[in-house]
Amino acid sequence: MSLEFGLQLYSVRDELTKDFKGTLEKVAAIGYKNVELFFHDAANIGGTVGGLNPAELKQAFDQYGLKAVSAHIDLGFLPEDKAELIVSYAKAVGFDSVAIAIAFFADKQEVLKMCADLNKAGKYFKQHGIQLYYHNHFEEFQKFEGQYVMDIILENTEVDLVKVEFDTYWAMRGGVDPIAYLQKLGDRCDLLHQKDLPATAQPVNLFDVIGYDTTIDMDLMIKLHKIEYFTEAGQGVMDIPAIVSAFSSKPEARYLFIEQDWTTRNQLESVEISYKYISQLIQP
């Protein structure tokens, strides 16, 4: 399978709020063909899609030559009644992958509880033609009882029910080599998120800032989400050519998404810079 390139629409969230369809048109004009949606609120599934119902959203994507291939969801979508809403939405819009966007844990037992929930939800999604993924940040490289949270997730979720959408930036901020961990993931990882780390963001390992025993929650994550900690692909210190090479060499690799959490630039300018850089590294 040849690697394709796409955009996590969270990267242009402010622009989408101002002009949803106009932003889609501009994203397509940059050159993006594939997009990943984001549904971060299980109580408001349509809240991030410009007030469009699924049929209208699909029509908008078709109009601009875009294809929705995946979507971020939160843990609130794991219960079957909420998962059913996602399945219905996915069928109408056309995406076949969903990824848990973020999670936090106080101890190993909380990780194991989530793993059980992931397996149950993964089975339900699989029965309806959708693959469930887990998307990492840096907190998955905290250790509980001597083991990375990410390793606990891998060991306690079913290989065919729960895959990994690997965010290389956040892995690096968790103190691990993103390429080495990408290789460790093997065929459980066929989706990748990429951005870049400015040289001024020191120390690289966020655990050197907060310590390894700190309880990580959304409040702390927000404090660590400083705009100056992010830059566009090719503008920072990450060895993105090596990452792309390692990922594209995997026969199962499907999509590499630009996900720009924050930028000091206009969001559309930001994703255009990353597009121009990454598109030179990915051969059709």
Secondary structure, DSSP 8 states (H G I E B T S, - for coil): ---EEEEEGGGGHHHHHH-HHHHHHHHHHHT--EEEEEE--TT-TTTTTTT--HHHHHHHHHHTT-EEEEEEE-GGG-SHHHHHHHHHHHHHHT--EEEE-----SSHHHHHHHHHHHHHHHHHHHHTT-EEEEE--SGGGSEETTEEHHHHHHHHS-TTTEEEEEEHHHHHHTTS-HHHHHHHHGGGEEEEEE-B--TT--SSSTHHHH-TT----HHHHHHH--GGG-B-TTSSSS-HHHHHHHHHTSTT--EEEE--S--SS-HHHHHHHHHHHHHTTS--
